[in-house]
Amino acid sequence: MSQADRGGIQALLAAEQDAQHIVANARAAKTARLRQAKEEADREVAQYRAQRESEFRKKLAETSGDSGSNVKRLEAETNQKIQRLTAEANKIAPEVTALLMKYVTTVRN
């Protein structure tokens, strides 16, 4: 083998080693980036979960957590409905009474 052949082989070996280092560095960078992306995704998921949990707790507090105000509101609505129905019944009571008296006092053969 000549000196030129040895030099070419040495250059190829050096190039192969450089390529192996480049590939190893690329793999390490890829692994690091994947790890970083996973951590970022985990943080985003945790943040989203906390936000949704907070919204859920707020809705839960509005509907059942503060039952005292709900009970008062329902009682007020019920009383309003009772008053409205009583007023309507009082309006038509004379007509109904007259109608009933008419049927009771009318004799048919």
Buried (B, 14 or more C-beta within 10 A) or exposed (E): EEEEEEEEEEEEEEEEEEEEEEEEEEEEEEEEEEEEEEEEEEEEEEEEEEEEEEEEEEEEEEEEEEEEEEEEEEEEEEEEEEEEEEEEEEEEEEEEEEEEEEEEEEEEE
